[in-house]
Amino acid sequence: MDANGDELMRGTIATDPTVIASGQSVTIPGLYTYLDKKHFIAKDVGRNNRQRRIDVYTGEGDKAKHIAYRLTDRNHKVCM
C-alpha cells in the first residue's frame, strides 16, 4: 500500500513531493533495460525520499527483489 492507502503498481514511484508532485509523469530512460518501462507516475511518498532520491516499485517476489538490487545506487537521469 502506498501513503494514500492505494495498492502499489509497477510503473509508480515514490518521491519527495516538493521536487516531483504526486501524479506527475516522469521519464527514466535507463530503467527500460530492467523493467521494459521508461515512463513512471509519482504516486507515493517515501520516508527517505529527500530531494533527488526516488523509489521505484518493481513488484513483489524474488524477481522484483533482484531487479531492485540491480537498480540501487545507479545514477539514472529523470526527465520531467
VENVENLIN-V337587 format. One record per backbone hydrogen bond with DSSP energy under -0.5 kcal/mol. CO is the residue of the C=O (numbers start at 0). NH is the residue of the N-H. If there is no record, write none. Layout:
co:CO nh:NH
co:CO nh:NH
This chain:
co:1 nh:4
co:5 nh:1
co:8 nh:11
co:10 nh:40
co:11 nh:56
co:12 nh:42
co:12 nh:43
co:13 nh:54
co:14 nh:16
co:14 nh:45
co:15 nh:18
co:15 nh:19
co:20 nh:23
co:23 nh:41
co:25 nh:39
co:26 nh:78
co:27 nh:30
co:28 nh:31
co:30 nh:33
co:30 nh:34
co:31 nh:35
co:37 nh:27
co:39 nh:25
co:40 nh:12
co:40 nh:42
co:41 nh:22
co:43 nh:14
co:45 nh:48
co:47 nh:49
co:49 nh:52
co:54 nh:13
co:54 nh:56
co:55 nh:57
co:56 nh:10
co:60 nh:64
co:61 nh:65
co:62 nh:66
co:63 nh:67
co:64 nh:68
co:65 nh:69
co:66 nh:70
co:67 nh:71
co:70 nh:73
co:73 nh:75
co:78 nh:26
